[in-house]
Amino acid sequence: MVKKDYNETMMFKLPKENLKEPKEILFSVFEALKEKGYDPINQIIGYILSGDPTYITSYNNARSIIRKVERDELLEEILRSYLEKEE
């Protein structure tokens, strides 16, 4: 019988194909909001500032998708993209 060392830290990692980048998530949610007739910019800003998921439509699973990434990561992606375009 093999003894397990419970003092050792285990690492759990999801396969890369199951993870979406914040940029992909933003575009996906943007499109869902646009298709439903919302102003995507205002809705995403409302979500980022408040944390209230009801700013995001559930259409095309957008609400579930956006909650898979932290709001600060979304803001970081937006800022990085903006500043890189300005260089």
N, CA and C of each residue as an Amber inpcrd file, in Angstrom:
protein
   261
   0.8290000  -1.1820000   0.0000000   0.0000000   0.0000000   0.0000000
   0.8800000   1.2550000   0.0000000   0.5330000   2.2120000  -0.8430000
   1.3140000   3.4380000  -0.9640000   0.7920000   4.4650000   0.0300000
   1.7230000   5.0300000   0.7840000   1.3390000   6.0710000   1.7410000
   1.2880000   7.4130000   1.0290000   0.2680000   8.1900000   1.3330000
   0.0930000   9.5150000   0.7440000   0.6670000  10.5500000   1.6980000
   1.4410000  11.4830000   1.1790000   2.0000000  12.5650000   1.9900000
   1.0120000  13.7310000   1.9780000   0.2590000  13.9090000   3.0540000
  -0.7610000  14.9470000   3.1170000  -0.1760000  16.3230000   3.4440000
   1.1220000  16.4200000   3.5840000   1.7660000  17.7110000   3.8000000
   2.1370000  18.3720000   2.4780000   2.0140000  17.6090000   1.4280000
   2.3630000  18.1220000   0.1010000   1.1540000  18.8390000  -0.5120000
   1.3900000  19.9800000  -1.1150000   0.3200000  20.7470000  -1.7420000
  -0.0200000  20.1510000  -3.0960000  -1.3030000  19.9320000  -3.3100000
  -1.7760000  19.4120000  -4.5880000  -2.0750000  20.5930000  -5.5090000
  -1.9510000  20.3750000  -6.7910000  -2.2380000  21.4360000  -7.7470000
  -3.3220000  20.9600000  -8.6950000  -4.3380000  21.7810000  -8.8560000
  -5.4310000  21.4830000  -9.7760000  -5.4040000  22.5100000 -10.8840000
  -5.4630000  22.0510000 -12.1180000  -5.4090000  22.9580000 -13.2520000
  -6.3830000  22.4670000 -14.3100000  -7.2420000  23.3610000 -14.7640000
  -8.1770000  23.0060000 -15.8310000  -7.4350000  22.9420000 -17.1570000
  -7.8740000  22.0820000 -18.0470000  -7.2530000  22.0510000 -19.3710000
  -7.4100000  23.4010000 -20.0600000  -6.4090000  23.8190000 -20.7920000
  -6.3840000  25.1380000 -21.4360000  -7.5960000  25.3770000 -22.3240000
  -8.0780000  24.3640000 -23.0390000  -9.1910000  24.5600000 -23.9700000
 -10.4980000  24.9300000 -23.2670000 -10.6290000  24.6580000 -21.9690000
 -11.8430000  25.0050000 -21.2300000 -11.8160000  26.4300000 -20.6980000
 -10.6600000  27.0520000 -20.7400000 -10.5390000  28.4050000 -20.2210000
 -10.6310000  29.4120000 -21.3600000 -11.3310000  30.4990000 -21.1050000
 -11.4150000  31.5700000 -22.0930000 -10.6660000  32.7730000 -21.5510000
 -10.0340000  33.4790000 -22.4450000  -9.3250000  34.6950000 -22.0720000
 -10.3440000  35.7940000 -21.7890000 -10.0090000  36.7380000 -20.8930000
 -10.9180000  37.8510000 -20.6170000 -11.3470000  38.5930000 -21.8880000
 -10.4330000  38.7040000 -22.8390000 -10.7490000  39.3960000 -24.0910000
 -11.8640000  38.6720000 -24.8520000 -11.7650000  37.3560000 -24.9410000
 -12.7930000  36.5560000 -25.6140000 -14.1310000  36.6880000 -24.9010000
 -14.0840000  36.6710000 -23.5910000 -15.3000000  36.7870000 -22.7930000
 -15.9530000  38.1360000 -23.0250000 -15.1620000  39.1980000 -23.0100000
 -15.7120000  40.5370000 -23.2430000 -16.3870000  40.6360000 -24.6050000
 -15.7400000  40.1180000 -25.6350000 -16.3320000  40.1830000 -26.9770000
 -17.6110000  39.3560000 -27.0670000 -17.6120000  38.2130000 -26.4460000
 -18.7870000  37.3510000 -26.4610000 -19.9680000  38.0280000 -25.7630000
 -19.7210000  38.5910000 -24.6010000 -20.7640000  39.2840000 -23.8390000
 -21.2110000  40.5370000 -24.5790000 -20.2680000  41.2640000 -25.1540000
 -20.5790000  42.4670000 -25.9410000 -21.5690000  42.1280000 -27.0510000
 -21.3050000  41.0580000 -27.7840000 -22.1780000  40.6520000 -28.8910000
 -23.5600000  40.2490000 -28.3970000 -23.6300000  39.5260000 -27.3020000
 -24.9220000  39.1010000 -26.7570000 -25.7520000  40.3150000 -26.3400000
 -25.1140000  41.2770000 -25.6890000 -25.8170000  42.4920000 -25.2710000
 -26.3090000  43.2820000 -26.4840000 -25.4500000  43.3870000 -27.4770000
 -25.7960000  44.1160000 -28.7090000 -26.9790000  43.4520000 -29.4160000
 -26.9430000  42.1320000 -29.5220000 -28.0220000  41.3910000 -30.1890000
 -29.3510000  41.5660000 -29.4760000 -29.3220000  41.7400000 -28.1610000
 -30.5570000  41.9160000 -27.3970000 -31.0190000  43.3790000 -27.3570000
 -30.2430000  44.2720000 -27.9840000 -30.6610000  45.6720000 -28.0790000
 -30.1860000  46.5730000 -26.9520000 -29.2850000  46.0820000 -26.1230000
 -28.7300000  46.8920000 -25.0410000 -27.5270000  47.6770000 -25.5370000
 -27.1510000  48.7180000 -24.7950000 -25.9030000  49.4320000 -25.0580000
 -24.8110000  48.6450000 -24.3280000 -24.0210000  47.8700000 -25.0560000
 -23.0470000  46.9690000 -24.4080000 -22.0390000  47.6860000 -23.5130000
 -21.5840000  48.8460000 -23.9370000 -20.5840000  49.5820000 -23.1510000
 -21.1630000  49.9420000 -21.7810000 -22.3450000  50.5520000 -21.7830000
 -22.9610000  50.9480000 -20.5080000 -23.2620000  49.7480000 -19.6230000
 -23.7140000  48.6510000 -20.2010000 -24.0510000  47.4720000 -19.4110000
 -22.8080000  46.8430000 -18.7940000 -21.7420000  46.7410000 -19.5710000
 -20.4930000  46.1490000 -19.0540000 -19.8950000  47.0480000 -17.9760000
 -19.9400000  48.3640000 -18.1770000 -19.4450000  49.2910000 -17.1500000
 -20.2550000  49.1280000 -15.8750000 -21.5730000  49.0520000 -16.0090000
 -22.4270000  48.8550000 -14.8410000 -22.0650000  47.5940000 -14.0830000
 -21.7990000  46.5310000 -14.8190000 -21.4120000  45.2700000 -14.1870000
 -20.0610000  45.3880000 -13.4760000 -19.0900000  45.9710000 -14.1490000
 -17.7500000  46.0770000 -13.5590000 -17.7800000  46.9440000 -12.3030000
 -18.5060000  48.0610000 -12.3410000 -18.5410000  48.9600000 -11.1880000
 -19.3330000  48.4000000 -10.0160000 -20.4270000  47.7250000 -10.2960000
 -21.3120000  47.2830000  -9.2150000 -21.1360000  45.8230000  -8.8220000
 -20.7260000  44.9940000  -9.7660000 -20.6550000  43.5600000  -9.5070000
 -22.0080000  42.8820000  -9.6550000 -23.0200000  43.6400000 -10.0310000
 -24.3740000  43.1090000 -10.1750000 -24.5080000  42.4120000 -11.5300000
 -24.6580000  41.0880000 -11.5430000 -24.7160000  40.3500000 -12.8070000
 -25.9670000  40.6330000 -13.6370000 -26.9690000  41.2900000 -13.0480000
 -28.1800000  41.5660000 -13.8220000 -27.9560000  42.6400000 -14.8790000
 -26.8180000  43.2990000 -14.8620000 -26.4650000  44.2210000 -15.9480000
 -26.1900000  43.4520000 -17.2450000 -25.9140000  42.1650000 -17.1220000
 -25.5600000  41.3380000 -18.2710000 -26.7240000  40.4070000 -18.5910000
 -27.0980000  40.3600000 -19.8460000 -28.1880000  39.4910000 -20.2840000
 -27.8140000  38.0210000 -20.1110000 -28.8170000  37.2040000 -19.9150000
 -28.5610000  35.7640000 -19.8450000 -28.5890000  35.1440000 -21.2480000
 -28.9340000  35.9440000 -22.2430000 -28.9660000  35.4980000 -23.6360000
 -27.5930000  34.9580000 -24.0450000 -27.5900000  33.8290000 -24.7190000
 -26.3490000  33.1530000 -25.1440000 -25.4000000  32.8580000 -23.9760000
 -25.9690000  32.7130000 -22.7830000 -25.1850000  32.3630000 -21.5950000
 -24.1830000  33.4530000 -21.1830000 -24.4180000  34.6910000 -21.6320000
 -23.4710000  35.7810000 -21.3800000 -23.2530000  36.0300000 -19.8900000
 -24.3100000  35.9700000 -19.1010000 -24.1830000  36.2340000 -17.6650000
 -23.2930000  35.1900000 -16.9960000 -23.4560000  33.9460000 -17.3530000
 -22.6180000  32.8860000 -16.7780000 -21.1830000  33.0160000 -17.2470000
 -21.0150000  33.3510000 -18.5010000 -19.6720000  33.4690000 -19.0790000
 -18.8810000  34.5790000 -18.4050000 -19.5040000  35.7540000 -18.2330000
 -18.7530000  36.8840000 -17.6760000 -18.3830000  36.6540000 -16.2120000
 -19.1600000  35.8350000 -15.5240000 -18.8680000  35.5770000 -14.1140000
 -17.7290000  34.5810000 -13.9290000 -17.2140000  34.0270000 -15.0140000
 -16.0890000  33.0940000 -14.9300000 -14.7460000  33.8120000 -14.7900000
 -14.7820000  35.1330000 -14.9300000 -13.5540000  35.9140000 -14.8020000
 -13.8180000  37.0440000 -13.8000000 -12.8190000  37.3620000 -13.0150000
 -12.9620000  38.4210000 -12.0110000 -13.1150000  39.7800000 -12.6940000
 -13.8540000  40.6670000 -12.0550000 -14.0910000  41.9960000 -12.6380000
 -12.8000000  42.7730000 -12.8120000 -11.8620000  42.6350000 -11.8860000
 -10.6020000  43.3510000 -12.0290000  -9.8010000  42.8430000 -13.2300000
  -9.9640000  41.5750000 -13.5760000  -9.2990000  41.0330000 -14.7630000
  -9.9100000  41.6110000 -16.0350000 -11.2310000  41.8190000 -16.0200000
 -11.8960000  42.4440000 -17.1700000 -11.3990000  43.8700000 -17.3410000
 -11.3310000  44.6050000 -16.2410000 -10.8530000  45.9880000 -16.2870000
  -9.4020000  46.0450000 -16.7560000  -8.5920000  45.1210000 -16.2800000
  -7.1890000  45.0520000 -16.6940000  -7.0780000  44.8210000 -18.1990000
  -7.9050000  43.9220000 -18.7260000  -7.8910000  43.6300000 -20.1580000
  -8.3010000  44.8490000 -20.9710000  -9.3270000  45.5530000 -20.5250000
  -9.7930000  46.7590000 -21.2240000  -8.7010000  47.8180000 -21.2290000
  -8.0900000  48.0600000 -20.0790000  -7.0440000  49.0740000 -19.9680000
  -5.8170000  48.6970000 -20.7950000  -5.4100000  47.4430000 -20.7160000
  -4.2510000  46.9860000 -21.4820000  -4.4920000  47.1730000 -22.9830000
  -5.6440000  46.7680000 -23.4420000  -5.9820000  46.8840000 -24.8580000
  -5.9840000  48.3460000 -25.3000000  -6.5710000  49.2000000 -24.4970000
  -6.6360000  50.6340000 -24.8230000  -5.2400000  51.2390000 -24.8970000
  -4.4320000  50.9610000 -23.8760000  -3.0980000  51.5720000 -23.8300000
  -2.1740000  51.0370000 -24.9050000  -2.3090000  49.7560000 -25.2540000
  -1.4750000  49.1900000 -26.3150000  -1.8080000  49.8070000 -27.6700000
  -3.0600000  50.1530000 -27.8850000  -3.4670000  50.7830000 -29.1490000
  -2.9590000  52.2220000 -29.2300000  -2.7400000  52.8600000 -28.0930000
  -2.2970000  54.2510000 -28.0540000  -0.7870000  54.4010000 -28.2290000
  -0.0550000  53.2920000 -28.1580000   1.4160000  53.3560000 -28.2660000
   1.8590000  53.6170000 -29.6750000
